[in-house]
Every structure is written in C-alpha cells, then in structure tokens.
Amino acid sequence: MTETAAQKLGIPPAFPDHTQLPESDGTFVKNFQEHPQSILLTDSIEPVLQKLHPDGNYAIGQDCGIYWRETEPPERGAEAPDWFYVPNVPPLLLDGRIRRSYVLWREYTPPLIALEFASGDGREERDRTSLSAANLAKGQRPGKFWVYEKIIRMPYYGIFEIETGHLEVYHLTDFTYRQLEPNDRGHYPVSLLGAELGVWQGAYPGRENDRQTQWLRWWDLDGNLLLTGREQAAEDRDRAEKAEQRAKRLEERLRALGADPDIEL
C-alpha cells in the first residue's frame, strides 16, 4: 500500500527509519580530542567484541544519533553519545546499507554502554530535565541523563571530563542510574563486556610527543591494558628485538667459551 493510499484510509504513516532521519545535528565536535578518543576506544575493544560476537553482530556508534522519539525537527528526538556499543545487532542493515543513525523504534535493543566526553564541567551530560508537560510548555528539551536513564535505559553510562580526566560511571539498577565506585585499580568493570573502563595517561599512537593527556581506555578484567593495533604491533616489534638481542648475547658467550654456536647438535 502506498503512503497516499494509507493516508486516504486514515492509517497513520509508518515510523521513519534511518534513511529518512538526519545523520547529524549540524553541530561541531567540541574539542580536538573527541575523534582520537573514540578511535582509541573502538580500536582497543574490537578484538574483545569479535570474540563475544563471532557472527559479527554488534554495532559501535561514534557521535552517532540515537533516535528515541519522533519530533519536528527530527534532531530534537535524538541524542548522540560520543561513543556507544550495541550487542547482537548487525553493523549493516538488512539491505546492506551502512547505518547512519540508530533508531530505537526499528531495533528495540538499547546500547549496552554509552560514553560522553564532556568538554566543560559535564553539566549537559548530567542534565536530568524530564519530558513533562510543564517542561515542554517552557520549551525545555529533555536532559541527556534523563533520556539515557528513563527512555533508552542503557545498562551503563559513563561521563568523562576531558579537561580534568574525571570519570563517572553509572549502572542502571531498578530503573535508576546508580553511580559506581571504582575497584582497587581505579577502574569500572563492565561485566557484560568482559572489560574494565578507566583513565590512562600517556602518549597515544600518532601523538607520541604528548604524554600528559589523559585518555579513557579499556583494560581486561585482570587489569591488563587493551592495546590498539599500532600499540600491539610496536610491542611485538619490541619483543622480537629483545629476543634477537638475547640470542646475540648468547652467541657471543658461546664463542667466548670456545664453542661454535653454528654447529648443530
């Protein structure tokens, strides 16, 4: 049935999908750390996600809109976390197209975790303004914290203040976000992900001259830092070089003792 025919019969139009909704709200990123921060999180956690989802059914959003209600303009019915992960949904749509946004009324599955990189004091990220008639009459938009907690209901929500390196992580318990306490390592375990979230200070690959910046990073549940592909490659090269140096020292000792290390036993 065409949309015109449906309208003549009084049938309401179908909820729009991601192809009919804006993929951007037109705002600029708030600082230069947002983009590499997102890449750092994604690059280091993907080997873990590939083991959790051998079928490849998981999606990662980076500054991508989550539509939770229909509004005009459409962007007012969406929130765009700086980073989020949704388990058990394919990264591509059924027709093979790449996701431009995440539409809750099409997917029904909320993200497991969303992370916000606050440029200021995190006031916007902690906004609990509700979707009440009184607030709507005042023209107030629902607060991000309220939307995540009461509507999208993501199990985990993290707020990382970039300037100070302060991190808060909330867990949805009895339909309410409870702020978690860090473990002995200063990390926040995300048990369903099999990883811990924390703050790390050091030189990010590609920004080796900057060792003072604090980054949001993943560790495994034993406290081992999850490396990016470039970090893992550098560690492998360093390990190979050290093994080669040990072999050379052993060869030199053998020659000093009068033995020929080239003779096969």
Secondary structure as a PSIPRED ss2 file (coil, helix, strand):
# PSIPRED VFORMAT (PSIPRED V4.0)

   1 M C   1.000  0.000  0.000
   2 T C   1.000  0.000  0.000
   3 E H   0.000  1.000  0.000
   4 T H   0.000  1.000  0.000
   5 A H   0.000  1.000  0.000
   6 A H   0.000  1.000  0.000
   7 Q H   0.000  1.000  0.000
   8 K H   0.000  1.000  0.000
   9 L C   1.000  0.000  0.000
  10 G C   1.000  0.000  0.000
  11 I C   1.000  0.000  0.000
  12 P C   1.000  0.000  0.000
  13 P C   1.000  0.000  0.000
  14 A C   1.000  0.000  0.000
  15 F C   1.000  0.000  0.000
  16 P C   1.000  0.000  0.000
  17 D C   1.000  0.000  0.000
  18 H H   0.000  1.000  0.000
  19 T H   0.000  1.000  0.000
  20 Q H   0.000  1.000  0.000
  21 L C   1.000  0.000  0.000
  22 P C   1.000  0.000  0.000
  23 E C   1.000  0.000  0.000
  24 S C   1.000  0.000  0.000
  25 D C   1.000  0.000  0.000
  26 G C   1.000  0.000  0.000
  27 T C   1.000  0.000  0.000
  28 F C   1.000  0.000  0.000
  29 V C   1.000  0.000  0.000
  30 K C   1.000  0.000  0.000
  31 N C   1.000  0.000  0.000
  32 F C   1.000  0.000  0.000
  33 Q C   1.000  0.000  0.000
  34 E H   0.000  1.000  0.000
  35 H H   0.000  1.000  0.000
  36 P H   0.000  1.000  0.000
  37 Q H   0.000  1.000  0.000
  38 S H   0.000  1.000  0.000
  39 I H   0.000  1.000  0.000
  40 L H   0.000  1.000  0.000
  41 L H   0.000  1.000  0.000
  42 T H   0.000  1.000  0.000
  43 D H   0.000  1.000  0.000
  44 S H   0.000  1.000  0.000
  45 I H   0.000  1.000  0.000
  46 E H   0.000  1.000  0.000
  47 P H   0.000  1.000  0.000
  48 V H   0.000  1.000  0.000
  49 L H   0.000  1.000  0.000
  50 Q H   0.000  1.000  0.000
  51 K H   0.000  1.000  0.000
  52 L H   0.000  1.000  0.000
  53 H C   1.000  0.000  0.000
  54 P C   1.000  0.000  0.000
  55 D C   1.000  0.000  0.000
  56 G C   1.000  0.000  0.000
  57 N C   1.000  0.000  0.000
  58 Y E   0.000  0.000  1.000
  59 A E   0.000  0.000  1.000
  60 I E   0.000  0.000  1.000
  61 G E   0.000  0.000  1.000
  62 Q C   1.000  0.000  0.000
  63 D C   1.000  0.000  0.000
  64 C C   1.000  0.000  0.000
  65 G C   1.000  0.000  0.000
  66 I E   0.000  0.000  1.000
  67 Y E   0.000  0.000  1.000
  68 W C   1.000  0.000  0.000
  69 R C   1.000  0.000  0.000
  70 E C   1.000  0.000  0.000
  71 T C   1.000  0.000  0.000
  72 E C   1.000  0.000  0.000
  73 P C   1.000  0.000  0.000
  74 P H   0.000  1.000  0.000
  75 E H   0.000  1.000  0.000
  76 R H   0.000  1.000  0.000
  77 G H   0.000  1.000  0.000
  78 A E   0.000  0.000  1.000
  79 E E   0.000  0.000  1.000
  80 A C   1.000  0.000  0.000
  81 P C   1.000  0.000  0.000
  82 D C   1.000  0.000  0.000
  83 W E   0.000  0.000  1.000
  84 F E   0.000  0.000  1.000
  85 Y E   0.000  0.000  1.000
  86 V E   0.000  0.000  1.000
  87 P E   0.000  0.000  1.000
  88 N C   1.000  0.000  0.000
  89 V C   1.000  0.000  0.000
  90 P C   1.000  0.000  0.000
  91 P C   1.000  0.000  0.000
  92 L E   0.000  0.000  1.000
  93 L C   1.000  0.000  0.000
  94 L C   1.000  0.000  0.000
  95 D C   1.000  0.000  0.000
  96 G C   1.000  0.000  0.000
  97 R C   1.000  0.000  0.000
  98 I E   0.000  0.000  1.000
  99 R C   1.000  0.000  0.000
 100 R C   1.000  0.000  0.000
 101 S C   1.000  0.000  0.000
 102 Y E   0.000  0.000  1.000
 103 V E   0.000  0.000  1.000
 104 L H   0.000  1.000  0.000
 105 W H   0.000  1.000  0.000
 106 R H   0.000  1.000  0.000
 107 E H   0.000  1.000  0.000
 108 Y C   1.000  0.000  0.000
 109 T C   1.000  0.000  0.000
 110 P C   1.000  0.000  0.000
 111 P C   1.000  0.000  0.000
 112 L C   1.000  0.000  0.000
 113 I E   0.000  0.000  1.000
 114 A E   0.000  0.000  1.000
 115 L E   0.000  0.000  1.000
 116 E E   0.000  0.000  1.000
 117 F E   0.000  0.000  1.000
 118 A E   0.000  0.000  1.000
 119 S C   1.000  0.000  0.000
 120 G C   1.000  0.000  0.000
 121 D C   1.000  0.000  0.000
 122 G C   1.000  0.000  0.000
 123 R C   1.000  0.000  0.000
 124 E C   1.000  0.000  0.000
 125 E C   1.000  0.000  0.000
 126 R C   1.000  0.000  0.000
 127 D C   1.000  0.000  0.000
 128 R C   1.000  0.000  0.000
 129 T C   1.000  0.000  0.000
 130 S C   1.000  0.000  0.000
 131 L C   1.000  0.000  0.000
 132 S C   1.000  0.000  0.000
 133 A H   0.000  1.000  0.000
 134 A H   0.000  1.000  0.000
 135 N H   0.000  1.000  0.000
 136 L H   0.000  1.000  0.000
 137 A H   0.000  1.000  0.000
 138 K C   1.000  0.000  0.000
 139 G C   1.000  0.000  0.000
 140 Q C   1.000  0.000  0.000
 141 R C   1.000  0.000  0.000
 142 P C   1.000  0.000  0.000
 143 G C   1.000  0.000  0.000
 144 K H   0.000  1.000  0.000
 145 F H   0.000  1.000  0.000
 146 W H   0.000  1.000  0.000
 147 V H   0.000  1.000  0.000
 148 Y H   0.000  1.000  0.000
 149 E H   0.000  1.000  0.000
 150 K H   0.000  1.000  0.000
 151 I H   0.000  1.000  0.000
 152 I H   0.000  1.000  0.000
 153 R C   1.000  0.000  0.000
 154 M C   1.000  0.000  0.000
 155 P C   1.000  0.000  0.000
 156 Y E   0.000  0.000  1.000
 157 Y E   0.000  0.000  1.000
 158 G E   0.000  0.000  1.000
 159 I E   0.000  0.000  1.000
 160 F E   0.000  0.000  1.000
 161 E E   0.000  0.000  1.000
 162 I C   1.000  0.000  0.000
 163 E C   1.000  0.000  0.000
 164 T C   1.000  0.000  0.000
 165 G C   1.000  0.000  0.000
 166 H E   0.000  0.000  1.000
 167 L E   0.000  0.000  1.000
 168 E E   0.000  0.000  1.000
 169 V E   0.000  0.000  1.000
 170 Y E   0.000  0.000  1.000
 171 H E   0.000  0.000  1.000
 172 L E   0.000  0.000  1.000
 173 T E   0.000  0.000  1.000
 174 D C   1.000  0.000  0.000
 175 F C   1.000  0.000  0.000
 176 T E   0.000  0.000  1.000
 177 Y E   0.000  0.000  1.000
 178 R E   0.000  0.000  1.000
 179 Q E   0.000  0.000  1.000
 180 L C   1.000  0.000  0.000
 181 E C   1.000  0.000  0.000
 182 P C   1.000  0.000  0.000
 183 N C   1.000  0.000  0.000
 184 D C   1.000  0.000  0.000
 185 R C   1.000  0.000  0.000
 186 G C   1.000  0.000  0.000
 187 H C   1.000  0.000  0.000
 188 Y E   0.000  0.000  1.000
 189 P E   0.000  0.000  1.000
 190 V E   0.000  0.000  1.000
 191 S C   1.000  0.000  0.000
 192 L C   1.000  0.000  0.000
 193 L C   1.000  0.000  0.000
 194 G C   1.000  0.000  0.000
 195 A E   0.000  0.000  1.000
 196 E E   0.000  0.000  1.000
 197 L E   0.000  0.000  1.000
 198 G E   0.000  0.000  1.000
 199 V E   0.000  0.000  1.000
 200 W E   0.000  0.000  1.000
 201 Q E   0.000  0.000  1.000
 202 G C   1.000  0.000  0.000
 203 A C   1.000  0.000  0.000
 204 Y C   1.000  0.000  0.000
 205 P C   1.000  0.000  0.000
 206 G C   1.000  0.000  0.000
 207 R C   1.000  0.000  0.000
 208 E C   1.000  0.000  0.000
 209 N C   1.000  0.000  0.000
 210 D C   1.000  0.000  0.000
 211 R C   1.000  0.000  0.000
 212 Q C   1.000  0.000  0.000
 213 T C   1.000  0.000  0.000
 214 Q E   0.000  0.000  1.000
 215 W E   0.000  0.000  1.000
 216 L E   0.000  0.000  1.000
 217 R E   0.000  0.000  1.000
 218 W E   0.000  0.000  1.000
 219 W E   0.000  0.000  1.000
 220 D E   0.000  0.000  1.000
 221 L C   1.000  0.000  0.000
 222 D C   1.000  0.000  0.000
 223 G C   1.000  0.000  0.000
 224 N C   1.000  0.000  0.000
 225 L E   0.000  0.000  1.000
 226 L C   1.000  0.000  0.000
 227 L C   1.000  0.000  0.000
 228 T C   1.000  0.000  0.000
 229 G H   0.000  1.000  0.000
 230 R H   0.000  1.000  0.000
 231 E H   0.000  1.000  0.000
 232 Q H   0.000  1.000  0.000
 233 A H   0.000  1.000  0.000
 234 A H   0.000  1.000  0.000
 235 E H   0.000  1.000  0.000
 236 D H   0.000  1.000  0.000
 237 R H   0.000  1.000  0.000
 238 D H   0.000  1.000  0.000
 239 R H   0.000  1.000  0.000
 240 A H   0.000  1.000  0.000
 241 E H   0.000  1.000  0.000
 242 K H   0.000  1.000  0.000
 243 A H   0.000  1.000  0.000
 244 E H   0.000  1.000  0.000
 245 Q H   0.000  1.000  0.000
 246 R H   0.000  1.000  0.000
 247 A H   0.000  1.000  0.000
 248 K H   0.000  1.000  0.000
 249 R H   0.000  1.000  0.000
 250 L H   0.000  1.000  0.000
 251 E H   0.000  1.000  0.000
 252 E H   0.000  1.000  0.000
 253 R H   0.000  1.000  0.000
 254 L H   0.000  1.000  0.000
 255 R H   0.000  1.000  0.000
 256 A H   0.000  1.000  0.000
 257 L C   1.000  0.000  0.000
 258 G C   1.000  0.000  0.000
 259 A C   1.000  0.000  0.000
 260 D C   1.000  0.000  0.000
 261 P C   1.000  0.000  0.000
 262 D C   1.000  0.000  0.000
 263 I C   1.000  0.000  0.000
 264 E C   1.000  0.000  0.000
 265 L C   1.000  0.000  0.000
